[in-house]
Amino acid sequence: MDTSQKEIIYPEMSAITTQPCGRLSPHRSSAPKQKLSMMVKIMYNPRNACHRNFVNENYGVDLPMMNQRQTAPAPTQKIAKGVTVPSLSVAPPSFHLKKVSFPVSKTDAEKGILNLIERGLIPRAARITLAKPPILPQAAPLHESHEKHKKPAADGGVESKKGEVLAPPPYPKSGPTSTSSKGRRGSKGNIAPPPSCISVISPRKSKLPLIQAIQKRALSKSSSMVLKTAEITSSPTFQNLSLEFEIPIRKGAIDYTALDLQGFKNHCCLFWGSVLSFLEHVSNFLKDYAIPSAIVKGKRVMEIIPDFELNQRPTREEILSVIKNISAVKKLLSKPGQRYKGQNGTAVAATKIQALWRCYKFRKAYITFRQQQWASGVIAISWLVHVHRGRVRNTLKESRQRHLENFYIRAKHLAANWNRIRTSRRTIIHIPSLGYAHSVREATPDFTIYQGTQFGRLCEIRDPNVDVIYICPYPLSDEMLHYYNTFLGLQPAVISGSPKDIGDLQDRFKILTPEAINSFPNRPMSLATFLKYSPKTIKRIKKLIQGTDAYIVGGLLSQDDLAVADELDVPILGPTPEVAQLYSSKSGSKRVFAAACVPVPPGHYDIYSRQQMLEVISQLIIDYPEVKRWVFKVDSDFEGNGTAFCDISEHLKCYPWLQREIRRYGPEIWKLQWAQEPALAKISQELPGLLAQHAQAVNEKRFPTWGKFLQTFVSQGGIIEAFPPSDSITSLKVDMLIEPTGEISMVSSGDQFHADGPLRSTGTTLPQCSIEPLVLNRLCLQIGEACRSRGVVGYFSIDFVTFIHPQTMGQQVWAVDLDLHYSDHLALTQVLLYVTNGTLDCKLSRFECQVIPSKPKSRRPPKEPPQPAMVSRYVAMSNSIRHANFSLIYYNVFLHMCKAHGVGYDVQQKEGTVFTLFEDHKRLKFGIITIGEHLQGVLMTFAQQLFIIYQELSAPNMHAETNFKRAVQEIEKILGVTEQNKLKFEEEEEDLKAQASTK
């Protein structure tokens, strides 16, 4: 056995240590040394019988028998591997957090409470109450210091120093108390000696005193050994029965001498460890913030302990909730820098400064990193978008190039077979699409209605070899479909002259609406775009045109028209989209007119900046001082929406000075640039303010100020041209057709009247009577040749103005506009030809139809039936009659109302009025056509019927938006001019007769 330090271990007793043998005195003999060594070995071996006897004789303690274990021999059979004990259920983590119930089986319950606590089935902080508690709480005996060394008496009492014998203290019946239960562990009824019976000897001292102590105790082993006990004192009763313990903490230190703390400790003896840990957290918190004094509420501490045992770290709110003087503590906590006044305040302040600096440094580096990361992400995304956009652009470019190549191939086939196709059975697909730019479509309210006002295209079924498929930009109601079914069934009655011969031609025409309109509501898209994304409508059109010759007659063509044509595999009677978009603009039309060498108003085109606009208008005022009004037109607008005008000569302050300068220099010198420079400087300086104050837009809702109009003007480009310098101006509309074979023809012409201002057309009168037919035909053919040379095919329209020039007193004709698409005027002309079965000769400006004379009223039957005769007819028609109250009544009610007032059509005499209805959702406007024998009578009838409709639609106290009044006033003005011309013609005829009689 090694001579190093050894221990003698007793149950719940201190160890007796000895000093190493090498430190004994050198004069000792070897025999005592061996004996002492043997005794030490015996004392250190608890299994030795002498050791057990020695302890029993000296201390009255019976040690348990600790025999050597006998190892059983290993089984010879094969060892079974695997789990032999079934797994015990363990509570999941959510058991304590979510407070869910966990089933405990009867077998688990039999294993004991400790087993359930270790497995987590019972929380460690739970308060367990047993039905029959094994230990009853009772006051524990406390020993006084003066009774510590009293000897036990023979009768079980205690002998005091004076020889008095005290009665033995009574013990509890239920069992040992909590203070004595630890000392009795491992014994069988014997009482463990008090701690004073065993002395502890320092290992530095010699072992001789230990031997002497053993010999002295051996002499007195005959006396009976009794347990030294102290006088049992009753436990102090709780002074605070309401559990309101107030524990003081001063300068971060707990006052352990406080009575409330002692009472609180006795009350919480079962979980005092958790309570003490929590109080230490509170004291550390108060010490950190240098709180001088605080009082802790014990009752609140007991409420928080269960949560504290689970979390093991109280929060700031929990700590503050147990403090009674919380207002004073919070006031100190709210002071800036209070934390740095407490314990380790300097270190905390230094740590805080370092942390803030590191945070700032790392934050700055992180922000830089995130900025770089964001920049790299933006660059990457931009690059991906750029690559994807380029890929899509290339795909679209290839697709459009393929569509264009197929368009040219089908156009050549249509031109080669046109003479056969136009005389044989064919199907015409009418798509009245307006492929304007997105900015124009977006700025035009009710753009869809503009694409749905050409129902007159359906009337091309008057040719028995033609079937029509009309694509409508909005769904039609049953009322509208019934009206057009009845209207188109008039053709047999018109031919025979009998109203009874109305037929049914529904198999000759189809009205289709693309389903994509429901997918893109309230989107100002072209009709071709809607049709492009409507596969069901495309499929139906393919079935309708299967096996027949077909071609498309569109509107203003765009790329989507080519895509639709490529999908249907049919040709288009029209130019390429690039040609149509270019020469339909105001600047493009000026190029065509210049190439055709036709007279145009003075002006300039392709203006794209404000400075250029001011320079151009200043030069035009100097070159043409006789022009009073100048017109500004945006390139890509239509229907007069992008038009403005200004009467510059009336408001220009230097205009009188300009006229004096012109007279002073003379016409020849005035053309020189040096003579015009002062005038240019004055006019350019005065023009901006003049235009801002006096320029007026035709569409004031869209352009309420000159600034907004000028912004659109310079962004999209435009032209400036002179308004005719005359008080009597007539506008004309001529529709042309360039066939695929190159043949040019006039299909319609009429004089316009303007109810919405001098620059916006409301309707026309047919045939035109303002220009000599030969002059008009020559100008139109020249423009047609210029268009054909630029690849224009199909329908297009030309606008002219004519007036009497004030200087030459001769008739002047100007070409002012060109539209390369099917016009509304041509659609009304198709309706006119359908209901009259007449012919329009534009070369002679004559419209004739065949009329069967009415039967005579005599009783005698005629010898021969009356033969039909060709008679001339005049027409007044409009497709933009508006009235806000028109949407308040149904179409059937409107038609019956007109019938009650005698507004109708006579299919036998080819006279009367017919209506064209456009849409039944908003019902903003409708079309009207009045046919009569004389122009003056037609205009009077037209005005009279408009007045009747106006009275029926208008209420006395309602002010609805309408153009009825202005239309009637314009017609009355035309009637006055017509009457004056009639009187002049009569006077000229009388003069000619007088001259002939004198001769």
NUZAVEX-688927 format. One record per residue (C-alpha): x, y negated, z negated; residue in one letter. Coordinates in steps of 0.05 Angstrom, whole numbers, plus 5000, padded with zeros to 4 digits. Each point is the difference from the previous one (the first is absolute). Example, Ala and Ser with C-alpha at 12.3 -4.5 7.8 and 13.67 -1.06 7.14 Angstrom:
2
524650904844a;502749315013s;
END
This chain:
999
500050005000m;502649325019d;501849534943t;496349425032s;493949674969q;494150474986k;493049914973e;495450404955i;493049905028i;493950054955y;492749885019p;498849254999e;506249894955m;506349615010s;506450355021a;505750174952i;506449855035t;507050224979t;506849735016q;504750415044p;504350504962c;506449705027g;499049404955r;500450384933l;505949904953s;506350385020p;501250294930h;493850455004r;501150755005s;497950425059s;494950434960a;495549424981p;500549765071k;497550665027q;494450024949k;497949295016l;500250165074s;495650614989m;495049594959m;499749475054v;498650535053k;494550284956i;496949314990m;500249875074y;496650665019n;492549964985p;499250745016r;504650224943n;496450304940a;504749654950c;498249345033h;492650134990r;501150204928n;504449394985f;494849535028v;494550354962n;503750004934e;502449285003n;494249655035y;494150484994g;499150055075v;498450665033d;502849985070l;496650435052p;503050645023m;504049865064m;502050705022n;503850125063q;495550105060r;500050685029q;500249975075t;495650495034a;503150425054p;498649775071a;494550385035p;502450505051t;494049875044q;500049515058k;499649284977i;493749655025a;501349305027k;495149435002g;495649604953v;497050414944t;496849434963v;494149655032p;501049265015s;496849524951l;495749445026s;503049304994v;496149365002a;501049605065p;503049294997p;493249695013s;497450324935f;502549434955h;499549445051l;493050115027k;497350324935k;497050605035v;497650624964s;504450625006f;497050684982p;503550394943v;498950744999s;499050404936k;506850345010t;503549335004d;496349754938a;502550614960e;507249815013k;499549414953g;499849245001i;507549935008l;499850425064n;494449585028l;503849364984i;506550255032e;496150195064r;496749325003g;492950244990l;499549584937i;503249305003p;505749894951r;496649384972a;493450354988a;497250014930r;498350724984i;494750164948t;499050734981l;493550284975a;503750334941k;506549624992p;505850454975p;503049444960i;495949534956l;502849304989p;501849874927q;504549524963a;507350254999a;503949994934p;505749504997l;506050104953h;502749434959e;507449874998s;500650104924h;496950705005e;505050245052k;504950384953h;495050264948k;500850744983k;494150465006p;497050274936a;498350724986a;492549905004d;500449695068g;500249294974g;505649505007v;504749834944e;501849274995s;506649724975k;496949904931k;497750724995g;492849885016e;496650515043v;495449745054l;494350395029a;501350315068p;497049615057p;493950295033p;500750225073y;494749955053p;495750605011k;499549955074s;507450085014g;506349615005p;499949275016t;503349695059s;506249824959t;501350704973s;497850425059s;506749925035k;504050274941g;495850634995r;500850225072r;502750725002g;498750174925s;494950474971k;496949624942g;506649764970n;501049274988i;505949685033a;504749624954p;500149255002p;505549685040p;503849824936s;501650734986c;504950045058i;506049575000s;503849825062v;507650004995i;504149615049s;504550435044p;505949554982r;500050244927k;503050644975s;496050644994k;501850084926l;494149594975p;495550445042l;502550634965i;499349704932q;492849805015a;498550715022i;502950294936q;495949524956k;493650175035r;501550754994a;500449944923l;493049714997s;496650495048k;496750374943s;495449424987s;493850005042s;500249535058m;494249535006v;498649465050l;501449304979k;493949595015t;498549284992a;494049704968e;494349985048i;497249315009t;493649855034s;500549695069s;498349275006p;493049875024t;499049585063f;498949294982q;497249825069n;494150445013l;497949625064s;506450215037l;501749275013e;507550074990f;503949365014e;507350165011i;504649394997p;505949935048i;504849444985r;505549805049k;499050665037g;500950444938a;494650434970i;498849904926d;500250724975y;498749784928t;493249725017a;494250354966l;495850005064d;505650365036l;500650524945q;492550115001g;500050025075f;505650524998k;496150444953n;493849935043h;503650175064c;504550544972c;498050505054l;502349565058f;504649524963w;505750135050g;495949715058s;497749424957v;507149844978l;502450035072s;494549515021f;501649534943l;507350015020e;497949805071h;496049434970v;505849784956s;504950035058n;495349595043f;499349474946l;507550004988k;501349925074d;495749375002y;502349734932a;493150014969i;501049794927p;493950334972s;494450465023a;494750444968i;498250675031v;493050284993k;500450734979g;493150185024k;501649765070r;506650394998v;496150654986m;495649865060e;505949915047i;504150604974i;496650535044p;501649615064d;506949844974f;501650744989e;498150145072l;503749415032n;505749934949q;500949275020r;495149474977p;498249425045t;500549274982r;492549954994e;499750604953e;505449704956i;496549334996l;493350324986s;502450284933v;502649324975i;495249624956k;503049305010n;500050095075i;498749275016s;506349774964a;504150565032v;497349845070k;501649274990k;507350184985l;500250505058l;497649475048s;505949554985k;505250005056p;506450374981g;497050324938q;502850685019r;507049734999y;499449784927k;498950704975g;504750584992q;505250085054n;497349355030g;506749795030t;500950685032a;492950005026v;500949295027a;506550215035a;496650625027t;494149575024k;504649515035i;503950565032q;493550355020a;497249365030l;506449875038w;500250715025r;492649965017c;501149355038y;506050295035k;496650655018f;493549655017r;503749545047k;503650595031a;493350375004y;496549425033i;505749945050t;499450755012f;492549965008r;500649425047q;505050385041q;495650614997q;493949595020w;504049685056a;502450685024s;492950264996g;497349405039v;505550095052i;498550755005a;492549905005i;500949435050s;504550445041w;495150584997l;494349545019v;504249715056h;501850695026v;492750234994h;497549375033r;505050095055g;497950725009r;492649795002v;501749435047r;503550475047n;494350494996t;494949455015l;504449745056k;500450685031e;492550114991s;498349335030r;504850115057q;496750675014r;493149674997h;502349465048l;502950505049e;493550404999n;496149355009f;503949855064y;499050715026i;492549984988r;499549295028a;503250245065k;495250585003h;494149534988l;502449525055a;500950575049a;493050284988n;496349354985w;495949985064n;497550704986r;498949904925i;495949365005r;495050325048t;499450684966s;497550244933r;504249714944r;500049834926t;502349324975i;502549974928i;499049304975h;504449814940i;498949254986p;506349954958s;503549354986l;507450154988g;502049324972y;505749924951a;498850174927h;500449274979s;494549815049v;495550584980r;501149864926e;498249275008a;493650145039t;493950134956p;495350565024d;505250235051f;496250665008t;493849635025i;504249665055y;501650705026q;492750224999g;496649465042t;500750355068q;494150485001f;499049755071g;505350495022r;494750544991l;496349705059c;505150265049e;495650625003i;496049625053r;504750365048d;496950705003p;507050315004n;502449694935v;499550274930d;502349554943v;503250164933i;499949384957y;504449974937i;496749574948c;504149714942p;494450104949y;494550524989p;493249845030l;493450104966s;494250395030d;496549345014e;505949765043m;500650665036l;492550015015h;500449295027y;505650165049y;496950665020n;493749625019t;503749425031f;504350455045l;493850395020g;497449385037l;504050155062q;494650425035p;494849474983a;504549445026v;501150365066i;492750175011s;497349354970g;495150384956s;500650004923p;497150694998k;506150325031d;504449934939i;504550614997g;504950344952d;507449945017l;503150244935q;503950535037d;503549475041r;503349624942f;502950154932k;501549524942i;505450274955l;503049714936t;506950224976p;499950344932e;506449634979a;495849384989i;497750314934n;507250144981s;502249285012f;494249564977p;500649245006n;506550075039r;500849545061p;502750555045m;499150065074s;494850505025l;505450405036a;503650094933t;493750274968f;498950475058l;507350234997k;499050254929y;493250335014s;501450715024p;492650204998k;498049445047t;505950155046i;497950735002k;492949815017r;502249545056i;504250565029k;493950445003k;495849465032l;505049855056i;502050725013q;499750165074g;498649295024t;504149415023d;500749504944a;503949374984y;500349494944i;497849285004v;502849674939g;500549304971g;506649664984l;504650615004l;505050204947s;504550594987q;494350374967d;496049985064d;505750375035l;500150514943a;492550125007v;500650065076a;505850504991d;495850404951e;494150025048l;504450075061d;496249485039v;502549375036p;498649294979i;497349475047l;504449454974g;507249744995p;505350224951t;499449734929p;506249575009e;497149665062v;493249914968a;502849704936q;504949545037l;495449695051y;493849974956s;503649494956s;499249265014k;507349925020s;499750635043g;493949755038s;503749355016k;505550405033r;494950385043v;496649345020f;506749695017a;501750615043a;493149965034a;500949255015c;493249824973v;498649324966p;500750024925v;499349454948p;506249614981p;503650324942g;505650444975h;500450724975y;504650444959d;500449524940i;502850324937y;502449424955s;497349354971r;505549595030q;498750295068q;492649874993m;501249264982l;504849905058e;495350345050v;493749624979i;503849345000s;502550125070q;493050215024l;496949364972i;505149595038i;499250395065d;492350024997y;497549384963p;493150085030e;498750644960v;496249834936k;499650694967r;505450534995w;498550734983v;504550474960f;499050755010k;503250584963v;502750535047d;496750634975s;493249754974d;493350085035f;492949725001e;502849314984g;502050204929n;507249755009g;498449345034t;500749284974a;499449325034f;501649284985c;497849345033d;506949704999i;498749395043s;494649754953e;504350054937h;506949865027l;501949294976k;505449905054c;495450215056y;498449285023p;507449844999w;501350645041l;495149785054q;503349315003r;506850335008e;497450445057i;497149405037r;506449604988r;504750535028y;495550265055g;498650735018p;506650115035e;504749724946i;495850294944w;501850705022k;507349864983l;502450274932q;503249354975w;493449635008a;496350534958q;504950044942e;497049444957p;493150275010a;502250714982l;503149754935a;493849624980k;495150565017i;504350544966s;500249584937q;492549894998e;497550685023l;500950434936p;495649574958g;494949905056l;499350755011l;499550154926a;494349504993q;496150065064h;501450695031a;494050474993q;499750765007a;494250345036v;499550534946n;500249564937e;498750584954k;506550335020r;504049355008f;497249474952p;506349575008t;504949835055w;505750284958g;497150715000k;498649975074f;507049755015l;503150564959q;496350525041t;501449635064f;507650004992v;500350714972s;496150335057q;501649495055g;495249595041g;498649505054i;498049275005i;495549795058e;495849405019a;492549984991f;496549785065p;499649235001p;492649995015s;493449964963d;496750535045s;503850674997i;497650685023t;503550654981s;499650645041l;501350734985k;502050475057v;500850754993d;504850355047m;501750725016l;506550265029i;498750725021e;505550534996p;500749945075t;501749264993g;493449725026e;498049344965i;492749814991s;495649524960m;494850374959v;496849424961s;500249244993s;495949514961g;499949294971d;501049964925q;496349594949f;502849834931h;495750004938a;505850064951d;504349435027g;503349825066p;505550534993l;495850614982r;495250335048s;493050214978t;496950265065g;499949955076t;495249875057t;500250455061l;501949905056p;504949434993q;498249355033c;505849544980s;505450165051i;499550155074e;500150755008p;505549995051l;504649584955v;498650444940l;501050635041n;506749755026r;502649814931l;497850674971c;503450395055l;506549624989q;499950164926i;498150725016g;506050075047e;504649734945a;497150494950c;500650595048r;507349845013s;501250054925r;496850694993g;493049794978v;494650515015v;492750024979g;495449454974y;502249314979f;496749314994s;502049295017i;497649354968d;499549375042f;497949284985v;497549525052t;498749254994f;500149355040i;506949694994h;499349264978p;505749765046q;498750385064t;492450084988m;500650705030g;498450674971q;505850314962q;500550744982v;504950254947w;501650724981a;500450014924v;499950724975d;501150725020l;497750634962d;502250685025l;494250414973h;492650155009y;496249374978s;493349904964d;497649605061h;501150615045l;496250454950a;494049535003l;500549995075t;499450765000q;493649944959v;497449495049l;501450455060l;496850594964y;493349674983v;499349675068t;503450515046n;502749385036g;506549815034t;504749444981l;503949705058d;505649604968c;502849775067k;493549645015l;498049884927s;493350345011r;496150484958f;494350385034e;495450554981c;494450385035q;493049824978v;493550335021i;494649465013p;493950054956s;493650255031k;495049475025p;493749904960k;495350085061s;495250585001r;502350235067r;505650514997p;506449775035p;501350305068k;507250144982e;503350084931p;504149404978p;507350065019q;505449854948p;503649345012a;506849754978m;499349384956v;505149584963s;500249994925r;503649574949y;502350234932v;501749694933a;503350484952m;503849994935s;502850524952n;501649544941s;493349744975i;500649974925r;495249914942h;501350184928a;492850214988n;500250495057f;502750524951s;493649954958l;495550335051i;500250665036y;501050055075y;493150305010n;496849414964v;504149525042f;498050325066l;492650024980h;500549274980m;502949815068c;494650415035k;494649634961a;502849345026h;500150245072g;507550125002v;501050615045g;502350255067y;496150155064d;503150595036v;495949865063q;501749265010q;507050084969k;498749404954e;499949924925g;504750104940t;503750614974v;504250074937f;506550364984t;500750224928l;507050124973f;499950274928e;494950104946d;504249934937h;501449254996k;496049805063r;503949365008l;498349875073k;496550285060f;500049935076g;494549705044i;499149995076i;494749575034t;498650115074i;495849525043g;498949735070e;503249314991h;505949784958l;496349434968q;494150454982g;504750534972v;503549494955l;493349734975m;497450694986t;506550194965f;499749384956a;492750094985q;500950734979q;505949824956l;495749474966f;494450514988i;504850504970i;503249454958y;493249814971q;498350724983e;506850134966l;500649354963s;496549834935a;498049284983p;504749944940n;505650455024m;506249745034h;503050605035a;506250005044e;497850015072t;501949745069n;492849995028f;499449254996k;506649865033r;498550495055a;493349675014v;503349315000q;505450245049e;494750285047i;496049364997e;506349635019k;501050475058i;492849915021l;501049245001g;506050075045v;496150485044t;494349515006e;504849445019q;503350435053n;493250195027k;498149275008l;506649855034k;499150575048f;492949765017e;502749295012e;505450265046e;495050415039e;495549395008e;505849585025d;501850545050l;492950025025k;499849245006a;506449995040q;497450545045a;493449625013s;503649365018t;504350365050k;
END
